[in-house]
Structures are given as C-alpha cells and as structure tokens.
Amino acid sequence: MGGRQDAELYRKVIAVLKERHQVLTEHVGDLSLSTVEDKGDKAIYEQDTAWLRECDVVMAECTQVSLGVGYELAYAESHGKEVHIFYRTQEMQLSAILSGNERFHIHRYADENEILAWARGFDEALTCVKSI
C-alpha cells in the first residue's frame, strides 16, 4: 500500500483482515505514520523482504503509485507468493506489466465497500498476510 493519502482505507482493510488472519504489516494502517521512516534504508529493506518471505499472501492496494510497492510485487512473485492487487479504476489505470501478469489476481473496485467486502470474504487457509 503506497500513498499515505489512503491511510484510512488501509487501516479499515487491515482491521477486517486482522479479524481472522495475522497481518504482518499492520503499521501501514497507522494514521500517524509519516512517509519518512527513520530506521534506515537497509533495516527497512531487510524487514520488508523478510515479511514477504514469511507471508502466505500479499495484498497490494495500488491506486497510489509507489516504486517500493512495485519492487515488493516483483519480489513476492519471484518467491512464489500469491498476490492480490487492488485499484480504483476511476482514479488510475493499472500498469500493463501488472495487469498482464497471469500470476497476479487483479481486483478492480469503485469504492471502499467493495475492497472491504473482499477482505471480509477472504477465507483462504493462511497464516499471514502482508499488506503493501
């Protein structure tokens, strides 16, 4: 999950997922989180890639473009992770490099009720989800 302008949406999605699943990156939904973290680049890279290796499923809300999210999606694919990509069609067109990838599950939605309904219905047998 890239842009902080959707932080409230991320918080809601993570809250729904947490009802039945472990969410490794629940801090993404923290409304007080700024776009700058002070852990250091190497530490952030190590933690984020460790979470990607540990998780069962990656859920990415991609309406707000982010180079970091793009990298994480490629990393997840290279590690054989199930990836679900969400985006609001009225606000952007998803890059063909993502929408053309048959390994990615693409979910177009118009409003937050649709993505929250998906999160409520996500019933796969998994131990953890990484939200990006």
N, CA and C atoms as a LAMMPS dump frame, in Angstrom:
ITEM: TIMESTEP
0
ITEM: NUMBER OF ATOMS
396
ITEM: BOX BOUNDS ff ff ff
-5.0000000000000000e+02 5.0000000000000000e+02
-5.0000000000000000e+02 5.0000000000000000e+02
-5.0000000000000000e+02 5.0000000000000000e+02
ITEM: ATOMS id mol type element x y z
1 1 1 N 0.853 -1.159 0
2 1 2 C 0 0 0
3 1 3 C 0.897 1.219 0
4 2 1 N 0.752 1.974 -1.017
5 2 2 C 1.714 3.043 -1.258
6 2 3 C 1.404 4.369 -0.607
7 3 1 N 0.566 5.188 -1.229
8 3 2 C 0.371 6.562 -0.805
9 3 3 C -0.323 6.705 0.536
10 4 1 N 0.158 7.648 1.339
11 4 2 C -0.412 7.875 2.669
12 4 3 C -1.777 8.537 2.586
13 5 1 N -2.156 9.089 1.41
14 5 2 C -3.472 9.711 1.287
15 5 3 C -4.595 8.686 1.445
16 6 1 N -4.291 7.4 1.323
17 6 2 C -5.278 6.341 1.513
18 6 3 C -5.086 5.61 2.843
19 7 1 N -4.407 6.231 3.785
20 7 2 C -4.09 5.575 5.058
21 7 3 C -5.346 5.114 5.795
22 8 1 N -6.419 5.887 5.739
23 8 2 C -7.661 5.491 6.429
24 8 3 C -8.24 4.229 5.796
25 9 1 N -8.203 4.13 4.48
26 9 2 C -8.66 2.918 3.799
27 9 3 C -7.792 1.731 4.198
28 10 1 N -6.475 1.911 4.215
29 10 2 C -5.573 0.829 4.618
30 10 3 C -5.907 0.359 6.035
31 11 1 N -6.159 1.319 6.931
32 11 2 C -6.487 0.984 8.317
33 11 3 C -7.739 0.104 8.375
34 12 1 N -8.749 0.453 7.598
35 12 2 C -10.002 -0.31 7.592
36 12 3 C -9.794 -1.721 7.034
37 13 1 N -9.067 -1.833 5.94
38 13 2 C -8.822 -3.146 5.326
39 13 3 C -8.03 -4.031 6.287
40 14 1 N -7.004 -3.471 6.888
41 14 2 C -6.175 -4.237 7.822
42 14 3 C -7.002 -4.69 9.025
43 15 1 N -7.866 -3.82 9.532
44 15 2 C -8.724 -4.193 10.669
45 15 3 C -9.601 -5.387 10.315
46 16 1 N -10.157 -5.399 9.12
47 16 2 C -11.002 -6.521 8.692
48 16 3 C -10.162 -7.786 8.556
49 17 1 N -9.008 -7.689 7.919
50 17 2 C -8.153 -8.87 7.751
51 17 3 C -7.704 -9.433 9.093
52 18 1 N -7.405 -8.547 10.04
53 18 2 C -6.916 -8.983 11.353
54 18 3 C -7.95 -9.769 12.141
55 19 1 N -9.21 -9.685 11.76
56 19 2 C -10.236 -10.441 12.471
57 19 3 C -10.003 -11.945 12.359
58 20 1 N -9.371 -12.391 11.256
59 20 2 C -9.171 -13.831 11.055
60 20 3 C -7.761 -14.217 10.633
61 21 1 N -6.912 -13.233 10.393
62 21 2 C -5.575 -13.533 9.883
63 21 3 C -4.529 -12.693 10.604
64 22 1 N -3.317 -13.15 10.558
65 22 2 C -2.206 -12.35 11.051
66 22 3 C -1.79 -11.412 9.927
67 23 1 N -1.717 -10.135 10.206
68 23 2 C -1.262 -9.145 9.224
69 23 3 C 0.112 -8.681 9.669
70 24 1 N 1.109 -8.972 8.859
71 24 2 C 2.485 -8.66 9.24
72 24 3 C 2.781 -7.171 9.197
73 25 1 N 2.077 -6.444 8.361
74 25 2 C 2.389 -5.029 8.156
75 25 3 C 1.235 -4.135 8.593
76 26 1 N 0.696 -4.394 9.755
77 26 2 C -0.445 -3.606 10.206
78 26 3 C -0.074 -2.144 10.441
79 27 1 N 1.203 -1.831 10.582
80 27 2 C 1.632 -0.436 10.754
81 27 3 C 1.274 0.427 9.541
82 28 1 N 1.055 -0.203 8.376
83 28 2 C 0.695 0.538 7.165
84 28 3 C -0.621 1.283 7.376
85 29 1 N -1.481 0.754 8.224
86 29 2 C -2.756 1.394 8.508
87 29 3 C -2.709 2.389 9.65
88 30 1 N -1.525 2.649 10.187
89 30 2 C -1.367 3.602 11.282
90 30 3 C -1.488 5.016 10.73
91 31 1 N -2.52 5.724 11.133
92 31 2 C -2.766 7.064 10.606
93 31 3 C -1.697 8.065 11.016
94 32 1 N -0.916 7.779 12.05
95 32 2 C 0.139 8.701 12.476
96 32 3 C 1.463 8.445 11.761
97 33 1 N 1.518 7.373 10.967
98 33 2 C 2.749 7.043 10.249
99 33 3 C 3.016 8.093 9.188
100 34 1 N 4.231 8.595 9.165
101 34 2 C 4.591 9.559 8.12
102 34 3 C 5.184 8.8 6.939
103 35 1 N 5.451 9.497 5.868
104 35 2 C 6.038 8.858 4.698
105 35 3 C 7.527 8.605 4.903
106 36 1 N 8.116 9.176 5.929
107 36 2 C 9.543 9.002 6.181
108 36 3 C 9.724 8.172 7.447
109 37 1 N 10.461 7.097 7.331
110 37 2 C 10.766 6.279 8.494
111 37 3 C 12.237 6.481 8.826
112 38 1 N 12.572 6.416 10.078
113 38 2 C 13.942 6.699 10.48
114 38 3 C 14.744 5.459 10.861
115 39 1 N 14.292 4.277 10.446
116 39 2 C 15.001 3.037 10.778
117 39 3 C 16.268 2.858 9.949
118 40 1 N 16.357 3.536 8.852
119 40 2 C 17.475 3.349 7.943
120 40 3 C 17.064 2.479 6.775
121 41 1 N 17.583 2.798 5.631
122 41 2 C 17.185 2.108 4.406
123 41 3 C 17.441 0.612 4.457
124 42 1 N 18.615 0.207 4.922
125 42 2 C 18.956 -1.215 4.952
126 42 3 C 18.015 -1.985 5.883
127 43 1 N 17.722 -1.413 7.042
128 43 2 C 16.832 -2.071 8
129 43 3 C 15.421 -2.21 7.422
130 44 1 N 14.951 -1.181 6.737
131 44 2 C 13.618 -1.242 6.12
132 44 3 C 13.593 -2.317 5.042
133 45 1 N 14.622 -2.353 4.199
134 45 2 C 14.705 -3.372 3.145
135 45 3 C 14.703 -4.776 3.763
136 46 1 N 15.535 -4.986 4.765
137 46 2 C 15.639 -6.307 5.401
138 46 3 C 14.32 -6.736 6.023
139 47 1 N 13.636 -5.814 6.721
140 47 2 C 12.371 -6.153 7.369
141 47 3 C 11.29 -6.443 6.33
142 48 1 N 11.161 -5.567 5.323
143 48 2 C 10.101 -5.753 4.328
144 48 3 C 10.294 -7.026 3.517
145 49 1 N 11.513 -7.341 3.131
146 49 2 C 11.733 -8.57 2.362
147 49 3 C 11.573 -9.806 3.252
148 50 1 N 11.894 -9.694 4.534
149 50 2 C 11.659 -10.815 5.453
150 50 3 C 10.159 -11.082 5.581
151 51 1 N 9.363 -10.019 5.711
152 51 2 C 7.91 -10.19 5.771
153 51 3 C 7.379 -10.837 4.497
154 52 1 N 7.913 -10.433 3.358
155 52 2 C 7.47 -11.026 2.091
156 52 3 C 7.791 -12.516 2.036
157 53 1 N 8.951 -12.905 2.525
158 53 2 C 9.311 -14.327 2.531
159 53 3 C 8.448 -15.11 3.515
160 54 1 N 8.046 -14.471 4.607
161 54 2 C 7.285 -15.148 5.656
162 54 3 C 5.801 -15.299 5.333
163 55 1 N 5.238 -14.369 4.594
164 55 2 C 3.786 -14.346 4.407
165 55 3 C 3.312 -15.428 3.44
166 56 1 N 2.026 -15.7 3.513
167 56 2 C 1.38 -16.636 2.602
168 56 3 C 0.794 -15.912 1.393
169 57 1 N 0.269 -14.723 1.63
170 57 2 C -0.429 -13.953 0.596
171 57 3 C -0.009 -12.492 0.708
172 58 1 N 0.126 -11.848 -0.439
173 58 2 C 0.391 -10.413 -0.486
174 58 3 C -0.861 -9.723 -1.016
175 59 1 N -1.298 -8.715 -0.29
176 59 2 C -2.419 -7.892 -0.726
177 59 3 C -1.875 -6.492 -0.942
178 60 1 N -2.005 -5.99 -2.166
179 60 2 C -1.464 -4.675 -2.501
180 60 3 C -2.557 -3.775 -3.048
181 61 1 N -2.744 -2.633 -2.395
182 61 2 C -3.66 -1.616 -2.912
183 61 3 C -2.779 -0.675 -3.725
184 62 1 N -2.991 -0.622 -5.029
185 62 2 C -2.063 0.05 -5.936
186 62 3 C -2.623 1.298 -6.604
187 63 1 N -3.684 1.876 -6.062
188 63 2 C -4.221 3.089 -6.665
189 63 3 C -3.19 4.208 -6.622
190 64 1 N -2.477 4.334 -5.512
191 64 2 C -1.421 5.338 -5.393
192 64 3 C -0.104 4.697 -5.853
193 65 1 N 0.473 5.243 -6.885
194 65 2 C 1.678 4.664 -7.481
195 65 3 C 2.844 4.752 -6.497
196 66 1 N 3.605 3.657 -6.393
197 66 2 C 4.743 3.592 -5.482
198 66 3 C 5.809 2.674 -6.068
199 67 1 N 7.025 3.197 -6.215
200 67 2 C 8.134 2.368 -6.699
201 67 3 C 8.416 1.223 -5.738
202 68 1 N 8.318 1.496 -4.435
203 68 2 C 8.567 0.46 -3.439
204 68 3 C 7.573 -0.682 -3.546
205 69 1 N 6.304 -0.359 -3.737
206 69 2 C 5.286 -1.4 -3.882
207 69 3 C 5.552 -2.214 -5.138
208 70 1 N 5.932 -1.547 -6.229
209 70 2 C 6.26 -2.278 -7.45
210 70 3 C 7.387 -3.272 -7.224
211 71 1 N 8.416 -2.853 -6.496
212 71 2 C 9.525 -3.747 -6.189
213 71 3 C 9.037 -4.923 -5.341
214 72 1 N 8.219 -4.626 -4.336
215 72 2 C 7.719 -5.683 -3.458
216 72 3 C 6.864 -6.693 -4.222
217 73 1 N 6.091 -6.226 -5.191
218 73 2 C 5.287 -7.147 -6.002
219 73 3 C 6.186 -8.087 -6.8
220 74 1 N 7.234 -7.545 -7.402
221 74 2 C 8.171 -8.388 -8.153
222 74 3 C 8.887 -9.366 -7.22
223 75 1 N 9.26 -8.911 -6.035
224 75 2 C 9.925 -9.766 -5.048
225 75 3 C 8.994 -10.911 -4.637
226 76 1 N 7.73 -10.557 -4.376
227 76 2 C 6.747 -11.573 -3.993
228 76 3 C 6.575 -12.6 -5.11
229 77 1 N 6.489 -12.132 -6.337
230 77 2 C 6.349 -13.054 -7.465
231 77 3 C 7.56 -13.975 -7.56
232 78 1 N 8.751 -13.418 -7.389
233 78 2 C 9.967 -14.232 -7.508
234 78 3 C 10.067 -15.282 -6.406
235 79 1 N 9.329 -15.084 -5.318
236 79 2 C 9.306 -16.046 -4.213
237 79 3 C 8.037 -16.891 -4.211
238 80 1 N 7.294 -16.858 -5.315
239 80 2 C 6.13 -17.722 -5.472
240 80 3 C 4.947 -17.395 -4.581
241 81 1 N 4.841 -16.16 -4.143
242 81 2 C 3.742 -15.765 -3.252
243 81 3 C 2.473 -15.493 -4.058
244 82 1 N 1.337 -15.793 -3.466
245 82 2 C 0.046 -15.429 -4.046
246 82 3 C -0.103 -13.92 -3.871
247 83 1 N -0.432 -13.221 -4.953
248 83 2 C -0.521 -11.759 -4.915
249 83 3 C -1.889 -11.303 -5.403
250 84 1 N -2.526 -10.45 -4.59
251 84 2 C -3.798 -9.824 -4.95
252 84 3 C -3.563 -8.321 -5.039
253 85 1 N -3.861 -7.752 -6.21
254 85 2 C -3.667 -6.328 -6.45
255 85 3 C -5.034 -5.668 -6.587
256 86 1 N -5.218 -4.588 -5.846
257 86 2 C -6.47 -3.833 -5.858
258 86 3 C -6.189 -2.42 -6.362
259 87 1 N -7.127 -1.874 -7.119
260 87 2 C -7.02 -0.472 -7.514
261 87 3 C -8.379 0.074 -7.913
262 88 1 N -8.522 1.394 -7.719
263 88 2 C -9.758 2.081 -8.071
264 88 3 C -9.681 2.527 -9.532
265 89 1 N -10.522 1.946 -10.349
266 89 2 C -10.466 2.177 -11.797
267 89 3 C -10.751 3.623 -12.18
268 90 1 N -11.539 4.335 -11.403
269 90 2 C -11.859 5.707 -11.757
270 90 3 C -10.706 6.666 -11.491
271 91 1 N -9.681 6.21 -10.767
272 91 2 C -8.569 7.088 -10.413
273 91 3 C -7.278 6.787 -11.157
274 92 1 N -7.149 5.604 -11.713
275 92 2 C -5.907 5.268 -12.41
276 92 3 C -6.097 4.044 -13.272
277 93 1 N -5.155 3.851 -14.174
278 93 2 C -5.114 2.635 -14.978
279 93 3 C -3.889 1.856 -14.513
280 94 1 N -4.095 0.622 -14.158
281 94 2 C -3.008 -0.208 -13.662
282 94 3 C -2.013 -0.477 -14.784
283 95 1 N -0.743 -0.472 -14.455
284 95 2 C 0.298 -0.751 -15.433
285 95 3 C 0.101 -2.133 -16.05
286 96 1 N 0.304 -2.212 -17.366
287 96 2 C 0.152 -3.478 -18.086
288 96 3 C 1.126 -4.539 -17.571
289 97 1 N 2.259 -4.137 -17.036
290 97 2 C 3.225 -5.111 -16.515
291 97 3 C 2.628 -5.86 -15.317
292 98 1 N 1.675 -5.23 -14.628
293 98 2 C 0.974 -5.893 -13.529
294 98 3 C -0.286 -6.596 -14.021
295 99 1 N -1.126 -5.873 -14.748
296 99 2 C -2.403 -6.454 -15.179
297 99 3 C -2.207 -7.581 -16.191
298 100 1 N -1.089 -7.581 -16.909
299 100 2 C -0.814 -8.64 -17.875
300 100 3 C -0.176 -9.877 -17.273
301 101 1 N 0.179 -9.815 -15.998
302 101 2 C 0.83 -10.935 -15.321
303 101 3 C -0.239 -11.91 -14.851
304 102 1 N -0.289 -13.071 -15.443
305 102 2 C -1.318 -14.059 -15.105
306 102 3 C -1.178 -14.627 -13.699
307 103 1 N -0.045 -14.432 -13.049
308 103 2 C 0.136 -14.928 -11.678
309 103 3 C -0.498 -14.001 -10.65
310 104 1 N -0.751 -12.741 -11.045
311 104 2 C -1.356 -11.779 -10.128
312 104 3 C -2.869 -11.825 -10.251
313 105 1 N -3.549 -11.741 -9.115
314 105 2 C -5.009 -11.647 -9.079
315 105 3 C -5.354 -10.165 -9.025
316 106 1 N -5.984 -9.659 -10.066
317 106 2 C -6.288 -8.234 -10.173
318 106 3 C -7.739 -7.996 -9.752
319 107 1 N -7.939 -7.033 -8.841
320 107 2 C -9.267 -6.692 -8.335
321 107 3 C -9.514 -5.205 -8.566
322 108 1 N -10.438 -4.909 -9.45
323 108 2 C -10.834 -3.526 -9.69
324 108 3 C -12.002 -3.215 -8.761
325 109 1 N -12 -2.02 -8.186
326 109 2 C -13.112 -1.662 -7.318
327 109 3 C -13.414 -0.174 -7.451
328 110 1 N -14.652 0.194 -7.103
329 110 2 C -15.083 1.577 -7.242
330 110 3 C -15.095 2.325 -5.906
331 111 1 N -15.405 1.617 -4.823
332 111 2 C -15.439 2.294 -3.525
333 111 3 C -14.959 1.338 -2.438
334 112 1 N -14.741 1.89 -1.264
335 112 2 C -14.137 1.098 -0.183
336 112 3 C -14.997 -0.076 0.236
337 113 1 N -16.308 0.001 0.063
338 113 2 C -17.169 -1.127 0.444
339 113 3 C -16.805 -2.39 -0.322
340 114 1 N -16.377 -2.244 -1.568
341 114 2 C -16.018 -3.419 -2.377
342 114 3 C -14.739 -4.08 -1.865
343 115 1 N -13.73 -3.306 -1.565
344 115 2 C -12.472 -3.889 -1.084
345 115 3 C -12.658 -4.454 0.331
346 116 1 N -13.484 -3.802 1.15
347 116 2 C -13.752 -4.323 2.489
348 116 3 C -14.547 -5.622 2.422
349 117 1 N -15.466 -5.724 1.476
350 117 2 C -16.226 -6.97 1.304
351 117 3 C -15.29 -8.099 0.901
352 118 1 N -14.34 -7.816 0.024
353 118 2 C -13.373 -8.841 -0.367
354 118 3 C -12.565 -9.277 0.859
355 119 1 N -12.095 -8.32 1.64
356 119 2 C -11.293 -8.641 2.825
357 119 3 C -12.099 -9.494 3.808
358 120 1 N -13.393 -9.182 3.972
359 120 2 C -14.244 -9.973 4.877
360 120 3 C -14.427 -11.394 4.358
361 121 1 N -14.497 -11.546 3.065
362 121 2 C -14.747 -12.858 2.469
363 121 3 C -13.5 -13.66 2.195
364 122 1 N -12.338 -13.065 2.43
365 122 2 C -11.087 -13.769 2.16
366 122 3 C -10.912 -14.848 3.203
367 123 1 N -11.113 -16.079 2.79
368 123 2 C -11.164 -17.186 3.739
369 123 3 C -10.123 -18.256 3.466
370 124 1 N -9.111 -17.912 2.721
371 124 2 C -8.079 -18.889 2.398
372 124 3 C -7.414 -19.397 3.685
373 125 1 N -6.916 -20.602 3.614
374 125 2 C -6.173 -21.148 4.758
375 125 3 C -4.764 -20.565 4.683
376 126 1 N -4.508 -19.586 5.514
377 126 2 C -3.196 -18.957 5.508
378 126 3 C -2.838 -18.518 6.915
379 127 1 N -1.574 -18.33 7.116
380 127 2 C -1.146 -17.914 8.432
381 127 3 C -0.944 -16.416 8.493
382 128 1 N -0.539 -15.793 7.391
383 128 2 C -0.292 -14.368 7.482
384 128 3 C -0.413 -13.681 6.125
385 129 1 N -0.718 -12.403 6.202
386 129 2 C -0.909 -11.571 5.016
387 129 3 C 0.068 -10.407 5.137
388 130 1 N 0.672 -10.028 4.051
389 130 2 C 1.486 -8.821 4.014
390 130 3 C 0.725 -7.811 3.193
391 131 1 N 0.383 -6.696 3.798
392 131 2 C -0.303 -5.626 3.082
393 131 3 C 0.741 -4.62 2.621
394 132 1 N 0.696 -4.317 1.327
395 132 2 C 1.626 -3.313 0.811
396 132 3 C 0.893 -2.316 -0.046
